[in-house]
């Protein structure tokens, strides 16, 4: 037996090492998946909040049509035109908030943990390579 043979682990030792490391590797991938899903959940929450803001702005648009803006613009133009101008401006602001919210939600989907899935695929490929090597 040479010094090199003593330094090389046996096949049994390698298999034992693999079977003890695989569960930890799986736990690590699961933790990564949980973190990724939580991050996407936060982004979805921001998007939902922006949709809520859009709804609130639309409600303000209705209230404003009935009150101050109509009365202020009615001094310059006809009352119906004043109401229309105020409504269009606030509805445009609501549309912008809605688009921002939609974009935030689109960035949060799909909710699957892509990095963790990719890591698991790499791990499987590595293990297959070790078996065939």
N, C-alpha and C positions, 0 to 999 in steps of 0.2 A: 504494500500500500504506500503510495507516494504522499507527499505533503499536500498536493493538490486534491487528491481523493479525500483526504480528511477534511479539507476546507469546504468541499462541495456538499450541500445537503442531499440527503437521500430523497427518493421519490415519495416515500411515506412521510417524511418530515415536511416536504413541500405541500402535499395534500392536506396534512394536518394544519399547516399554517394557513392554507387557503380556506379551509372550513372554519377556522376561528376568525379570520378577517372578513369573510363575506357578511356575517350578520352586522358587524359594525359599519361596513360599507353601505348596506341597505338602510340602516338607521340614519346614516349621514345623508343619503339621498332623500329619505322621507323628511328629514329636517329642512333640507333645501326646498323640497316641494311645498312644505307648510309655509315657509318664509315667502316663497314666490306667490302663492295664493293669497296670503295676507296683503302683500304689496299691491296686487291687482284689485283686491277688495277695497283698499283705501282709495285707489284711483276711481273705482266705480262709485264710491261714496261721494267723492268730489263732483263727479258728473251728475249724480242724482241731486246734489245740493244746487248745482247750476240750473237744473230743470226746475227746482223749487223756486229759485230766484226769478226765472223766466215767468213762472206763474204769478209770483208776487208782483212783478213789474206790470204784468197784464192787468191785474186787479187794480193797481195804482192808476193805470191808464183809464180804466172805467171811472174811478173816483175823480180823477182830474178832469175828465170830460164834463162832469156835472158841476165842478166848482171853479176854482181860481183861474185856470188857464182860459177857459171859455170866456169868463167875464173880462179878463185882461185883453184878449185878442178881439173881443166884441167891440172894443173902443176903436179899433183900427179897421176891421173888416166886418162883414155880416156875421151874426152869431153862429149860423150853421157852418160857415167856413172856418171860424175860429175853433169850433168843436172838432172839425175834421182834421185840421192841422195838428192840434194837440194829440189826437188819437193816433195819427200816423207816426208821429215822432216817438211816442212811448211804445207803440207796437213794434217799431223798428228796433228799439232797445231790447225789448223782450225777445225778438227774433235772434239778435246777436247773442244774448245769454243762452238761448236754447241751442244755438249752433256750437257754442263753446262747451256746453254740457254734453252734447252728442259726441263731440270729438273726444272728450275725457272718457266717456263710456266706451267708445270705439278703441281707445288705447288700452283699456282694461280687459279686452277680450282677445283671444279666448282665455278662459279662466284656468286652463290646464297649466301645470307647472312645466313649461317648456325646457328650462335649464336642467331640471331634475330628470326629466324623461331622456334628454340627450345624454346626461351623465350615466344613466342606467344602461343605455344602448352602448355607450363606450365601454362600460364595465363588462358587459356581456361579450362584446367583441374581443376584449382583452383576454377574458377567461377562455374563450374559444381558441384564441391564438396560442395560449399556453398549453391547452390540451393537444393541439395538433403539432406544437413545436416540440 
